[in-house]
């Protein structure tokens, strides 16, 4: 199979490869044309699409409107701002800060449309009936299982995002790549910029505030507060069409997106990748601990 060519679907599956050049931009579709296919990414970065049966949409509707959504809304009373900035139909990238595992619960509740995010495949790799049920659950809740143990996870996430956007849907992404360990906003990865240029979809900056108080890193739920979910005006990067391999353009676009997120969230911005900052903080904490227990001269 040549680079960028899609393999025809067989037995309900198709494997997607990410083209090095621009594919066709994501075409708008009616709001109710939400696919029930399950998009997943293996450790080699290959994107696989398994045909759905219609159960995914039903699961999503039930969770959002009956089982989880009403209870979460009643308990936490989330505040939504700028939802009119999210297109009623057609493809769009929702780029947000990332404070807590609870982010993926509160952001979708703010919108009528389903948002697809990527998630670790560890959460749904079981086999048998239970494994099948888990896959359908995550398909319904808009999660893309991605195996991060391989070296091409970012490539796979890009391919998965393109597939979702080409269906005319919303794709959610956290440009920082991981949760902030201290509540600050960290340098964005350029994958969001490449995704915007390859898909032709607008980027809607988003900010979530307060979820780190509800569920800090490493904890479930510690406090009941009302989180705020904000959406900014869509960012159009069509002026950079055909420049998805220019690293300077990608960095410029990513920085523009991160600035828009910072304006919405009010967070302090740190020009460092989150994993590096977290590792540095851990080293400093360990050094302080060693210093405290060391014998005094």
C-alpha positions, 0 to 999 in steps of 0.5 A, a space after each residue: 500500500 503506497 503512502 497515504 493510500 487507504 486500504 479498502 474495508 474488509 470484514 467490517 475493518 479498515 486500516 488508515 495511514 496518515 498521508 504525508 501530503 494534504 488529504 481532502 479537507 474534512 467535509 461538513 456533514 449534518 449534525 446527526 450523521 455521527 458514526 458508530 464506528 470504533 476508531 482505535 490505534 495499535 502500538 505501531 501507530 496504525 489506525 483501525 476502524 471497526 464498523 459499529 452497529 448503532 449501539 454506540 450512539 445509543 450508549 452515548 445518548 443514555 450516558 449523557 442524558 439519563 445515566 450520568 449527565 443529569 446527575 453530574 449536572 445536578 451535583 456539580 452545576 457546571 458553568 458553560 460559556 461560549 458554546 455558540 462558538 462551536 459549529 452546529 455541524 461539520 468538522 472542528 477541533 476542540 483544543 483544551 487545557 488538561 487539568 484532571 481526568 474529569 475533563 473528559 466528563 465535563 467538556 462533552 456535557 457542555 455541547 449537544 454534539 459528541 466529541 471524540 477524544 483519544 484515550 489509553 488502550 489499557 482501559 479497554 483491551 479485554 477480550 471476550 464479551 466483556 472486551 467487546 462491550 468495553 469497546 462499544 462503550 468507548 465508541 459510544 462515549 467518543 473515546 479512541 483507544 490508542 496504544 502508547 507503548 509503541 513509538 508511533 502513538 502521536 502518529 496514530 493519534 493524528 490518523 485517528 483525528 483525521 478519520 474523525 474529522 473527515 466524517 464531519 465530527 468534533 475531535 477533542 485534543 489536549 495539546 499539552 499531551 498530558 495533565 498539568 501537575 501544578 495547574 499551570 499551562 504548558 507548551 503545546 505539542 505541534 500535532 494539533 497544528 498539523 491536524 488542523 492543516 491536514 484536515 482543513 478544520 477550524 480549531 476551537 480553543 477551549 478551557 476548563 477551570 476547576 476540575 483540578 480541585 474536583 479531582 487532583 492528579 492521582 485522586 478521584 473526587 476530593 471536593 464538589 465545586 462548579 467547574 467552568 467550561 469555556 469555548 473561544 472563537 474558532 481559529 482559521 489556519 487555511 492561510 497556511 494550507 499545504 505547509 503541514 511539514 513546515 516546523 516553524 509554521 506548526 510551532 507558530 500555529 500551536 503557540 497561537 492556539 495555546 495563547 487563545 487557551 491561556 486567555 480563556 483559562 487565565 492560567 500561568 503559561 510555562 514555555 516547557 513541555 509538561 512531562 519535562 516540567 513534571 520530571 524536574 519538579 520530581 527531581 527537586 522534591 527528591 533533592 529536598 527530601 534527601 537534604 532534609 534527612 541528611 546528617 547535619 555537619 
